[in-house]
Amino acid sequence: MPKTIVVTGIGATTPLGGTAEESWQALLAGESGARPLVQDWVEKWDIPIKFAAQAKVPSVDVLDRRETKRLDPSSQFALSAAREAWADAGSPEVDPERFGVDWATGIGGVWTLLDAWDTLRERGPRRVLPMTVPMLMPNGPAAAIEMDLGARAGARTVVSACASSTESIANAYDHLQSGVADIIIAGGSEAAIHPLPIASFAAMQALSKRNDDPATASRPYDVTRDGFVLGEGGAAVVLETEEHAKARGARIYAVLVGGAVTSDAHHITAPDPEGSAAARAMISAVRAADADLADVAHINAHATSTPVGDIAEYNALRRVFGDRVEGIPVSATKASTGHLLGGAGGIEAIFTIKALAERTLPPTINLTEQDPAVKLDVVTSPRPLGDGDLLAISNSFGFGGHNAVIAFRTV
């Protein structure tokens, strides 16, 4: 018989705030995390996109000096978020062999890798730091968490572009169901606000060009949307079996009722315009919840603010829900946070959990004229969610045709 999997802790460091609660409150207030970049490399390399959604609270304000020197920024964000989530869950006493980590990143330690390459070219191999490989490897964040908190039931890492941390949460659900652990920290982190990724995304015409007004640059579903805003940060959730949570008297935010992963087999960057595999992921996640599609009361959309991507997701939603999709409230929170790549699904999972726990739907900012081709009920100011037993889904789709969807219920 399937186990009930519950959320007992949340933690985040994002462009909106240094904690999950600060990020949530800023989201409800309609704030934007996008700001001009002031680093000297913007002018040095003539970077065409001069803004991004940087973490609001620098890691040096949260971690000690030794940690910031020995961890890539992606691992720094991971450790900050995981520690907050663990404390929020009550820092439970747990058998280390029944405690695991399911983490994710889309790119990994890009700052460490490229800084080390600069050092090699300019100063020679003897000046490359011995910690370079442990710092740059994509599983570095998961390793930092499991060593810090003593998790010995496995520390796994998903790398599936922008679907990564949603997939890590879906994997955690499966691992708890299979009995390999009683409690798992899951989520993802990313720190790719670096000249090379920005230049590459800009060359792809994927980023918004609104250098004159960064705060309004991420505008999902708007007729004037012109690309996403690159963001950074990390988000973590503590998941455990209901039996384990109740035995220790834990507070429960929501129930994780299922997840699903599919792939488009279509194109390395472009989503399948028909959205068939994305639709299948949504249907499978809801079915895993032993629920009906009619039960879905809220959707946190992937909605990156790209002209093509927003339409592809809408097509997938219409495949799943038909005309009813026009009446399901949709939040596109990347309008506020920017796109955290491999960390995006983690913070959006937290926003979905908070929406259910507080029965309040978060707004989508910057939507001034909705694309007539996107017939959705987009939430543009905080809205009451309603009473009763409610189901919500959170969508994430990534380069390579990766699709991941997770579903939550109210307690």
C-alpha atoms as one frame of an Amber mdcrd trajectory, in Angstrom:
protein
   0.000   0.000   0.000   1.453   3.427  -0.928   2.877   5.504   1.888   1.770
   9.068   2.549   4.687  11.453   1.979   4.555  14.830   3.729   6.468  18.110
   3.679   7.782  19.096   7.114  10.451  21.694   6.342  11.255  24.341   3.728
  14.293  26.506   3.082  15.445  28.818   0.321  17.799  31.566  -0.693  16.527
  33.399  -3.769  16.574  36.730  -5.588  13.575  37.690  -3.429  14.956  36.850
   0.000  17.449  34.981   2.110  14.892  32.514   3.489  11.829  30.686   2.232
   9.486  32.913   4.232  11.177  36.142   3.093  10.959  34.943  -0.504   7.275
  34.060  -0.117   6.384  37.410   1.443   8.258  39.308  -1.285   6.466  37.224
  -3.909   3.078  38.106  -2.403   4.116  41.765  -2.301   4.734  41.736  -6.056
   8.469  42.360  -5.835  10.992  41.565  -8.537  14.409  40.045  -7.904  15.849
  41.304 -11.198  18.467  44.047 -10.839  21.296  45.603 -12.895  24.622  43.790
 -12.768  27.362  45.981 -11.323  30.308  43.589 -11.663  33.293  44.869 -13.632
  33.129  41.903 -16.019  29.914  43.261 -17.559  31.820  46.144 -19.137  35.088
  44.241 -19.543  33.467  41.636 -21.794  30.781  43.927 -23.199  28.076  41.537
 -21.997  24.904  42.385 -23.968  22.488  41.554 -21.137  23.357  43.754 -18.170
  20.946  42.484 -15.525  19.966  39.289 -13.738  18.148  38.054 -10.657  20.996
  37.622  -8.179  20.497  36.109  -4.734  19.280  38.841  -2.418  21.416  37.707
   0.519  25.060  36.861  -0.322  26.345  33.538   0.954  29.121  35.332   2.848
  26.406  36.755   5.095  25.147  33.259   5.984  28.068  30.826   5.839  31.429
  31.023   7.516  34.560  32.034   5.621  35.929  28.492   5.370  32.694  27.261
   3.770  32.596  30.031   1.185  36.236  29.371   0.231  35.798  25.596  -0.132
  32.384  25.504  -1.837  31.306  26.675  -5.261  28.456  29.210  -5.074  26.009
  26.508  -6.202  26.975  24.445  -3.152  26.838  27.514  -0.915  23.222  28.128
  -1.918  22.439  24.448  -1.403  23.890  24.360   2.088  22.080  27.546   3.140
  18.719  26.268   1.894  19.162  22.778   3.329  20.168  24.033   6.775  17.128
  26.292   6.883  14.794  23.497   5.788  16.283  21.087   8.326  15.901  23.612
  11.141  12.374  24.385   9.972  11.572  20.675  10.224  12.752  20.723  13.840
  16.260  19.320  13.228  14.870  15.827  13.748  16.854  13.038  15.309  17.026
  10.343  12.680  19.070   7.235  12.009  21.687   8.473   9.488  21.202   5.317
   7.438  17.503   6.217   7.053  18.211   9.813   6.001  18.964  10.723   2.381
  19.527  13.619  -0.021  18.018  14.055  -3.478  19.530  17.186  -4.993  19.779
  18.781  -8.402  21.578  21.325 -10.537  21.359  22.253 -14.177  24.953  23.363
 -14.728  26.966  22.736 -11.566  30.112  24.538 -10.466  30.538  26.814 -13.444
  32.254  29.578 -11.449  34.847  27.155 -10.087  35.479  25.550 -13.474  35.938
  28.770 -15.396  37.943  30.539 -12.685  40.291  27.532 -12.585  40.678  27.659
 -16.363  41.604  31.344 -16.132  44.158  30.502 -13.429  45.662  27.719 -15.544
  46.032  29.944 -18.595  47.356  32.974 -16.763  49.441  31.456 -13.934  50.107
  27.819 -14.824  49.021  24.412 -13.485  50.747  24.710 -10.104  48.423  27.544
  -9.140  45.208  25.570  -9.750  43.601  24.876  -6.382  43.519  21.227  -5.237
  39.836  21.616  -4.300  38.880  22.541  -7.870  37.355  19.188  -8.876  35.339
  18.677  -5.653  34.060  22.224  -6.015  33.083  22.049  -9.682  31.480  18.594
  -9.796  27.676  18.672 -10.132  27.211  16.410  -7.109  29.152  18.869  -4.938
  25.986  20.465  -3.489  24.489  17.074  -2.560  27.787  16.062  -0.968  27.958
  19.291   1.030  24.457  18.677   2.403  24.930  15.002   3.287  28.239  15.670
   5.044  26.887  18.662   6.930  23.747  16.903   8.160  25.014  13.325   8.292
  22.767  11.686   5.686  23.898   8.144   4.813  20.956   6.679   2.884  22.307
   8.078  -0.370  23.049  11.511  -1.798  21.834  11.558  -5.381  22.103  14.318
  -7.973  19.815  14.982 -10.935  21.099  17.028 -13.875  18.200  17.593 -16.274
  18.443  21.296 -17.081  15.506  23.363 -15.857  13.526  20.281 -14.826  16.273
  19.179 -12.429  15.000  20.033  -8.955  11.406  19.069  -9.728  12.769  15.707
 -10.833  14.816  15.464  -7.616  11.631  15.914  -5.575   9.832  13.302  -7.687
  12.786  10.971  -7.095  12.632  11.607  -3.357   8.977  10.594  -3.399   9.921
   7.312  -5.084  12.809   6.680  -2.689  10.580   7.207   0.338   7.956   4.920
  -1.172  10.566   2.227  -1.806  11.676   2.319   1.821  15.336   3.270   1.336
  14.855   6.180   3.746  12.396   7.625   6.241  13.316  11.241   5.612  14.943
  13.032   2.662  16.077  16.571   1.883  15.309  17.339  -1.750  15.670  20.373
  -3.965  18.173  22.118  -6.157  20.551  25.035  -6.557  22.202  27.035  -9.285
  24.836  29.783  -9.518  25.309  30.542 -13.205  25.208  34.341 -13.299  28.596
  34.348 -14.985  29.676  36.063 -18.232  29.905  32.833 -20.231  26.373  31.444
 -19.575  24.920  34.936 -20.010  26.740  35.396 -23.321  25.636  31.965 -24.488
  21.984  32.410 -23.524  22.067  35.847 -25.159  23.495  34.358 -28.354  20.551
  31.943 -28.374  18.158  34.909 -28.107  16.790  33.285 -24.942  17.241  36.222
 -22.529  15.120  39.330 -22.217  16.861  42.411 -23.558  15.170  44.926 -21.235
  18.389  46.443 -19.903  16.524  49.685 -19.263  13.972  48.098 -16.913  15.116
  44.793 -15.367  12.286  44.605 -12.838   9.704  44.222 -15.618  11.815  42.042
 -17.921  10.368  38.672 -16.894   6.761  38.840 -18.097   5.249  35.399 -18.715
   2.231  35.323 -21.036   2.543  39.019 -21.908   2.388  39.934 -25.591   5.697
  41.797 -25.199   7.650  38.973 -23.520  11.080  38.611 -25.085  12.954  36.029
 -23.031  13.778  34.902 -19.535  15.786  36.569 -16.762  18.678  34.488 -15.440
  18.409  33.856 -11.696  20.355  32.085  -8.970  19.782  30.525  -5.573  18.644
  27.302  -3.974  15.597  25.712  -2.386  15.109  22.649  -0.199  12.182  20.677
   1.183  12.231  18.082   3.942  10.112  15.086   2.962   9.246  12.139   5.157
   6.721   9.399   5.553   3.640  10.496   7.439   4.274   7.747   9.967   7.754
   9.083  10.692   6.534  12.694  10.863   3.657  11.958  13.216   5.834   9.823
  15.469   8.017  12.839  16.181   5.161  15.344  16.328   6.250  17.278  13.237
   4.308  20.137  11.679   3.092  19.212   8.199   2.835  21.827   5.438   1.339
  19.697   2.680   1.276  16.202   1.238   3.475  15.314  -1.741   1.167  12.989
  -3.607   3.148  12.125  -6.690   5.512  13.052  -9.451   6.283  12.107 -13.019
   9.091  12.493 -15.543   8.872  12.236 -19.347  10.965  13.312 -22.327  10.084
  14.950 -25.639  12.634  13.290 -27.957  12.136  16.403 -30.075  14.927  19.025
 -29.918  17.910  19.885 -27.723  16.569  23.325 -26.752  13.081  23.857 -28.181
  10.094  22.253 -26.460   7.740  20.068 -28.456   5.205  22.675 -29.644   2.393
  20.157 -29.269   3.338  19.492 -25.652   2.399  15.812 -25.769   5.126  14.506
 -23.442   4.712  17.460 -21.062   0.991  16.699 -20.958   1.719  13.057 -20.179
   3.888  14.116 -17.229   1.042  16.194 -15.790  -1.456  13.380 -16.232   0.915
  10.836 -14.675   1.628  13.065 -11.662  -2.091  13.489 -10.986  -2.743   9.769
 -11.449   0.080   9.009  -9.013  -1.932  11.039  -6.521  -4.890   8.706  -7.093
  -6.739  11.847  -8.114  -8.800  13.089 -11.011  -7.754  15.902 -13.333 -10.868
  17.741 -12.163  -9.295  17.900  -8.682  -6.475  20.227  -9.801  -7.224  23.625
  -8.236  -3.945  25.443  -8.938  -0.975  25.267 -11.307   2.476  26.749 -10.753
   3.560  26.974 -14.372   7.058  26.660 -15.782   6.336  29.862 -17.767   9.797
  31.253 -18.426   8.625  34.330 -20.397   9.952  33.107 -23.736   7.693  33.545
 -26.768   7.882  29.869 -27.770   8.071  28.189 -24.369   4.984  29.787 -22.854
   2.871  28.719 -25.833   4.218  25.157 -25.754   3.312  24.793 -22.084  -0.123
  26.263 -22.739  -0.670  23.706 -25.507   0.295  20.959 -23.068  -2.094  22.312
 -20.442  -4.932  22.392 -22.933  -4.166  18.795 -23.929  -4.550  17.793 -20.293
  -7.460  19.903 -19.099  -9.281  20.901 -22.269 -11.408  24.017 -22.022 -11.422
  23.678 -18.228  -7.858  25.002 -18.189  -9.274  28.481 -18.712 -10.767  28.336
 -15.214  -7.808  26.922 -13.246  -5.791  29.660 -11.488  -2.215  29.716 -12.785
   0.772  31.422 -11.143   3.954  32.092 -13.118   6.382  32.991 -10.346   9.477
  33.316 -12.535   8.126  36.790 -13.232   9.395  37.646  -9.739  12.340  35.306
  -9.196  13.786  35.069 -12.659  14.753  31.616 -13.890  16.939  29.678 -11.428
  17.579  26.923 -14.011  18.274  23.747 -12.015  17.035  25.435  -8.845  13.784
  26.738 -10.354  11.602  23.730  -9.585  12.683  23.734  -5.952  11.565  27.273
  -5.197   8.405  26.792  -7.258   7.624  23.667  -5.246   7.925  25.768  -2.087
   5.628  28.419  -3.548   3.111  25.691  -4.401   3.373  24.251  -0.882   2.910
  27.683   0.677  -0.066  28.410  -1.582  -1.777  25.279  -0.277  -0.712  25.734
   3.350  -1.833  29.368   3.469  -4.619  28.940   0.896  -3.288  31.956  -0.954
  -2.335  32.029  -4.623   0.814  34.044  -5.445   0.742  36.674  -8.183   2.293
  36.833 -11.622   3.775  40.307 -11.964   4.461  42.306 -15.127   1.458  40.962
 -17.045   0.088  44.102 -18.676  -1.457  42.644 -21.842  -2.058  38.903 -21.872
  -1.240  37.062 -25.087  -4.642  36.259 -26.639  -3.256  32.870 -27.664  -2.855
  31.951 -23.982  -6.359  31.532 -22.579  -5.510  31.030 -18.918  -6.742  32.441
 -15.628  -3.418  34.001 -14.661  -3.265  35.176 -11.051  -2.005  38.772 -11.059
  -2.590  39.661  -7.405  -2.725  37.439  -4.295  -5.967  35.497  -4.327  -7.672
  33.200  -1.787  -7.410  29.569  -2.830 -10.562  28.302  -1.128 -11.549  25.584
   1.289 -11.579  21.822   1.189  -9.078  19.191   0.107  -7.194  20.802  -2.781
  -4.628  19.549  -5.300  -1.950  21.629  -7.032   0.757  20.807  -9.556   4.124
  22.400 -10.284   5.581  22.104 -13.799   9.215  22.182 -14.913  10.560  21.663
 -18.418  14.187  21.754 -19.518  16.581  21.765 -22.447  16.916  18.298 -23.882
  13.169  17.773 -23.692  13.094  16.973 -19.975   9.660  17.246 -18.355   8.985
  16.910 -14.626   5.774  17.528 -12.699   4.981  17.119  -9.001   1.622  17.239
  -7.247   0.744  18.373  -3.712  -2.407  18.239  -1.607  -3.553  20.308   1.345
  -3.246  18.689   4.757
